[in-house]
Amino acid sequence: MSQIPVLPPNERRILRLDEVEAKSGFKRAHIYNLMRAGKFPQALRLGVRAVGWDSVEIDQWIAERLNNRT
């Protein structure tokens, strides 16, 4: 299993799917279902067969979920 580097908060970069899965705790199919429903940040097209996510958008999405806990 690969190590995901720890970066300072809000350092903007492109996250690939494995990093988004690790941060969110969700797998690919659920991430894409949430995206389709408008409940998860949209992926950015990087190439013909590559997508990534804005790290700041993912961190904000996670922070919103944590702030909405009851």
N, C-alpha and C positions, 0 to 999 in steps of 0.2 A: 504494500500500500504506500502510495507516495505521500510525502509530507507537504502540507500546504503552508507556505510561509506566512508568518504573522506580520502584518503591516500596520503602520500608524493609522488611527481612525481617519476616515474620509480622504485617504490618499486615492485619487481617482485613477482607475485603470480598468481594463477590460477583463472580466472574469469569464472563464470557459465553464462549460456545463458541470464538470466534476467539482469545481470550486463552489458553484452556485448550489449544487446538491449538498455539499458539506456544510455550507453556511445556513441554508434554509432547513435542512433535514428532510427535504422532499426528493423524490426520484423524478427522472425525466418526464414520464407520462403525466404525473401530477402537476409539475411545473408548467408544462404545455397546456394542460386543461385550465389551470388558473390564468395563464396568459390569455387564452381564448375567451375566458369569462371576464377579462379586464380586471382581475384581482391580483396580478403579479406584474412586475415590470417587463416590458417588451424586450425581446432579444434584438440585438443590433446585427445586421448582416455584415459579416467580415469578408466573405468571399462566396464562391459558388456553393460550397458545402460546409461553410463555417459560420457559426454565430457566437456572440458573446453578450455579456450583460455589463452595464455600467456599474462599477462597484459602489458608487455613491448611492445610486437608486436602490440597489439590493440592501445596503446598510440602512437606508431610510425605511424601506419596506419592513425590515426586521424590527427596527426601533418602534415603528408604528404598532406592530403586533404586540411587542412587549409593553408598550404604554397603554394598550387597550385591554390588558388582562384585568380580570375582576377577582 
